[in-house]
């Protein structure tokens, strides 16, 4: 089993670029052109790590995402956490991509380090190093 987070955004190509730059991810080229306007998927080692969908695209099957993007805070109660092997480099990429840092680098009880910030659509993103214990 593995998770496949799915987020709704205002601008799919811009968000795809942002997360690709942050995570060093690949686009799912089987989905078509890498800059699709309504939907994109990002991969790591051939596995989906994030699906990105436009707020206002009326694609059947994604009715839960179809709402006014200004009606509620995006991602309220959701943290998008990515465990990355290149933690220090990923933190630097995040600093270059965002102006809203929520938590500076801190250690967790399991020996991992985390860094929290917001993406361009207001979602909270957490980068984590692998746990050491």
C-alpha positions, 0 to 999 in steps of 0.5 A: 500500500502507498499514499497518493496525495491529491490537491486542488490548485489554481494553476496546474502548470505552475504548481507542477513546476513548483513541486517538481523543482522542490522535490526533483520529481518527474512528470507522468508523461503517460498522462500527456503533455507535461503542462496539462491545464487541468490535471498532472501527476508527479512521480518519484522512482516511477511511483505517483507521489502527488496528483494536482488538479485544477479547482475549476475543471469539471472532470467527472469523478473529482466532484469533491474538489469542485468548489469555490477555491476562495470559500475555505482555507486550502488544506485546512487540517492537511499536511503534505509531508515528503520524506526526502533523502537529500534533506539539506538540499531540499530545504534550500530548494524550499527556501528558494521557492517560498516566502512563508516558512512555518517551522524552521528545521527541527529534530523529531523524537525518531531522529528525523529532521523536519522543515515546514512551509506553505506552497503557492496555494496555501497548503502546508508542506513538510519536508522530512529526513529519513528517521534514524531510530 
